[in-house]
Amino acid sequence: MSPSNAISSRLTQVHPAGSFSFRCPVIPTVKSIYATAALARYNLTVPRTVAATRYVTPLREGGSLPAIVEADDCGLYVLKFRGAGQGPLALVAELVAGEIGRALGLMVPEIVLMEVDPVLGRNEPDHEIRELILASAGLNLALDYLPGSVMFDPAARIPVDPVIASKAVWFDAFVTNVDRTARNPNLLWWHKTLYFIDHGASLYFHHDWKDLDRKAERPFAAIRNHVLLSQATRIDEVAEGLKSLLTRDVLADILAGVPDGWLCDPEEKRQGYLSYFMRRLNAAPKFFQDA
């Protein structure tokens, strides 16, 4: 059984038909409104805050042990824990890079801030998961769960629109995302549309702020391993348009959505990120020198 089918099977067990009606109000919720207006849902600029109400199942594909949880808006989300080994900077990268991708016109599941109460794990038999929930009490990050989505498989040789592929390659070079390879594409097919997920490994400069200007201007050698590079035949055509979308105001608005508690010296760090991004935009022609 594939991971996607296994998750669907588990969700069927824990969410039998009609079970939601006993917990969720009949009136339209924020989640149900978004569910009927996909374009609105995937073009939000300020992340909503929801509260986790039930731990459904762990996702053991990644080292950070994310989980599918239910929230107080009756929706299902993939929760990324602040207390995982990668720490809060992985959540910063997930939020900032994800919203930059959205600003560039790529499809990214809705990103929300999620409050986690430590009692969420009181009935969890797995000691590791209980400890992770306790260590993550407070504000975390989650992505909208896409039921029935299928991981992109390069071996299937399904063609991707060259414009989308070119945007994706430019975007990943801009945010220095090393985690979009054939081995680990971090792409999902959902309703015949390609969605971009898992950006926690990007923006790795923020683990060491020395020589920031030099790092911002570096080519991105890892782009040669990008899973969509062979289909990205229109990078030169899309580059200027993508660059024009990332104005200082757009980037500042995205950075304003990062919770202060995830940053040391929040305002100083936001200015540092913004300076890095503006300098990197100016260095865009260098992105692919080592591809």
C-alpha positions in Angstrom: 0.0 0.0 0.0 1.4 3.4 -1.0 1.9 6.1 1.8 -1.0 8.1 0.4 -3.4 5.1 0.4 -2.2 4.1 3.9 -3.0 7.6 5.2 -6.4 7.6 3.5 -7.1 4.2 5.1 -6.2 5.5 8.5 -8.3 8.7 8.0 -11.3 6.5 7.0 -10.9 4.7 10.3 -10.7 7.8 12.5 -13.2 9.8 10.4 -16.0 7.4 9.6 -18.8 8.8 7.4 -20.8 11.4 9.2 -18.4 11.7 12.2 -17.6 15.4 11.5 -21.3 16.4 12.0 -21.1 15.7 15.7 -18.2 18.1 16.3 -18.5 20.8 13.6 -21.2 23.5 13.5 -23.7 23.3 10.7 -23.1 26.9 9.7 -20.4 27.5 7.1 -16.9 27.7 8.8 -13.9 29.5 7.5 -12.6 26.2 6.2 -15.8 25.3 4.4 -15.9 28.7 2.7 -12.3 28.3 1.5 -13.1 24.7 0.3 -15.6 26.2 -2.1 -13.4 29.0 -3.2 -10.0 27.4 -4.0 -8.5 30.5 -5.6 -9.3 32.6 -2.5 -7.8 29.9 -0.3 -4.5 29.8 -2.1 -4.0 33.5 -2.5 -4.0 34.5 1.2 -1.3 37.0 2.3 -1.7 36.8 6.1 -1.6 33.4 7.6 -4.7 32.5 9.7 -4.3 31.1 13.2 -6.2 27.9 14.1 -6.0 25.6 17.1 -5.3 21.9 16.9 -8.1 19.9 18.4 -7.2 16.3 17.6 -4.0 14.4 16.7 -5.0 12.0 13.8 -1.9 10.2 12.6 1.9 10.7 12.3 3.6 11.1 8.9 6.8 9.1 9.2 8.2 9.9 5.8 10.2 12.9 7.1 12.7 13.2 9.9 10.7 15.9 11.7 7.8 13.6 12.3 5.0 15.9 11.1 1.4 14.8 11.7 -2.1 15.1 10.3 -4.2 16.9 12.8 -7.8 18.3 13.0 -8.2 21.9 13.9 -11.0 24.0 15.4 -12.2 25.0 11.9 -13.0 21.3 11.2 -10.2 21.1 8.7 -7.3 18.6 8.4 -3.8 19.9 8.3 -0.2 18.7 8.1 1.3 20.0 11.3 5.0 20.9 11.4 6.2 20.9 15.0 8.3 23.8 16.4 9.9 21.3 18.9 11.3 19.0 16.1 15.0 18.7 15.7 15.2 21.3 13.0 13.8 23.9 15.4 11.8 27.1 14.6 14.0 28.2 11.7 12.6 25.3 9.7 9.1 26.8 10.3 10.4 30.3 9.3 11.7 28.8 6.0 8.5 26.9 5.4 6.4 30.0 5.9 8.5 32.5 4.1 9.5 30.4 1.2 6.0 29.0 0.8 4.5 32.4 0.7 7.2 33.6 -1.8 6.2 30.7 -4.0 2.6 31.7 -3.8 3.4 35.3 -4.6 5.1 34.0 -7.8 2.0 32.2 -8.9 2.9 28.7 -7.8 0.3 26.5 -6.1 1.1 26.1 -2.4 -1.3 24.6 0.1 -2.7 27.2 2.5 -0.2 27.8 5.3 -1.6 28.5 8.8 -0.3 29.1 12.2 -1.5 26.4 14.6 -1.8 26.6 18.4 -0.9 23.3 20.0 -2.0 22.5 23.6 0.2 19.9 25.2 -2.8 17.9 26.2 -3.2 17.1 22.5 -0.9 14.1 23.0 -2.3 12.8 26.3 -3.7 9.6 24.7 -0.9 9.0 22.2 0.8 5.7 23.0 4.1 6.6 21.2 6.5 8.2 23.7 8.4 10.1 21.0 5.3 11.7 19.7 4.1 12.7 23.2 7.5 14.3 23.9 7.4 16.1 20.5 3.9 17.5 21.3 5.0 18.7 24.8 8.1 20.4 23.3 5.9 22.1 20.7 3.3 23.7 23.0 2.3 27.0 21.6 2.4 28.3 18.1 3.4 26.0 15.3 2.9 25.8 11.5 0.6 23.7 9.4 -0.3 23.2 5.7 -3.7 22.4 4.4 -4.0 18.6 4.0 -4.8 17.7 0.4 -6.8 14.5 0.5 -6.2 12.1 -2.3 -3.1 13.9 -3.5 -0.3 11.8 -5.1 3.4 12.5 -4.9 5.0 13.6 -8.1 7.0 10.7 -9.6 9.6 11.7 -12.2 9.8 8.0 -13.3 6.2 8.3 -14.5 7.4 10.9 -17.1 4.2 13.0 -16.8 4.9 16.3 -18.6 4.9 19.5 -16.7 4.0 22.8 -18.3 7.4 24.4 -19.2 6.3 27.7 -17.7 5.4 26.1 -14.4 8.6 24.1 -14.4 10.6 27.3 -15.2 8.9 29.3 -12.5 9.6 26.4 -10.0 13.3 26.3 -10.9 13.7 30.1 -10.6 11.8 30.1 -7.3 13.9 27.3 -5.8 17.1 29.0 -6.9 15.9 32.2 -5.3 15.1 30.6 -1.9 18.1 28.2 -2.2 15.8 25.1 -1.8 18.0 22.0 -1.9 15.1 19.7 -1.4 13.3 19.4 -4.8 15.2 16.5 -6.3 14.2 13.3 -8.1 14.8 11.4 -4.9 12.6 13.8 -2.9 10.5 16.0 -5.2 8.2 17.6 -2.6 5.6 18.0 -5.2 2.0 16.8 -5.1 -0.5 16.2 -7.9 -3.9 17.2 -6.6 -6.9 17.6 -9.0 -4.4 17.5 -11.9 -2.6 20.5 -10.5 1.0 20.5 -9.2 1.4 21.7 -5.6 4.7 22.8 -4.0 5.3 21.6 -0.4 8.0 21.2 2.3 10.3 24.3 2.1 11.9 23.9 5.5 15.3 23.2 4.1 15.4 26.4 2.1 16.9 29.8 3.2 19.8 27.9 4.8 21.7 31.2 5.1 19.7 32.0 8.3 21.6 29.4 10.2 24.7 31.5 10.0 24.3 35.2 9.3 28.0 35.9 8.5 28.9 37.2 5.0 25.3 37.8 4.2 25.9 40.0 1.2 28.2 37.4 -0.4 25.8 34.6 0.3 23.0 36.5 -1.4 24.9 36.8 -4.6 26.1 33.2 -4.9 25.0 31.0 -7.8 22.9 28.1 -6.6 24.9 25.0 -7.7 22.3 22.6 -6.2 19.9 23.6 -8.9 21.5 21.1 -11.2 19.7 18.4 -9.2 16.3 20.0 -9.5 13.6 17.5 -10.5 12.0 19.8 -13.0 15.2 21.3 -14.6 14.9 19.3 -17.8 11.4 20.6 -18.4 12.3 24.2 -17.4 12.9 25.5 -21.0 11.5 29.0 -20.5 13.5 30.3 -17.5 14.8 33.3 -19.4 11.3 34.3 -20.5 9.7 34.1 -17.0 12.7 35.5 -15.0 12.0 39.2 -15.3 8.3 38.8 -14.7 8.9 36.8 -11.5 11.5 39.3 -10.3 9.0 42.1 -10.7 6.5 40.3 -8.5 8.8 40.3 -5.5 8.7 43.9 -4.5 10.1 45.2 -1.2 6.5 45.6 0.1 5.5 42.1 -0.9 8.5 40.6 0.8 8.1 42.8 3.9 4.4 41.7 4.2 5.5 38.0 4.0 8.1 38.5 6.7 5.6 40.4 8.9 3.6 37.1 9.1 6.5 35.3 10.9 5.7 35.1 14.6 8.1 37.0 16.8 8.7 34.0 19.0 10.4 32.1 16.1 13.0 34.8 15.7 15.8 36.1 17.9 15.6 39.9 17.7 12.6 39.8 15.4 12.7 43.3 13.8 16.5 43.1 13.2 16.1 39.6 11.7 13.2 40.7 9.5 15.3 43.5 8.1 18.2 41.1 7.6 15.9 38.7 5.6 14.6 41.7 3.6 18.1 43.0 2.8 19.2 39.5 1.7 16.2 39.0 -0.6 16.6 42.4 -2.3 20.3 41.8 -2.9 19.5 38.2 -4.1 17.0 39.6 -6.6 19.7 41.8 -8.1 21.9 38.8 -8.4 19.2 36.7 -10.2 21.2 36.4 -13.4 23.9 34.4 -11.4 21.5 31.8 -10.1 22.2 29.2 -12.8 25.9 29.8 -13.5 26.7 26.4 -12.0 23.7 24.5 -13.3 
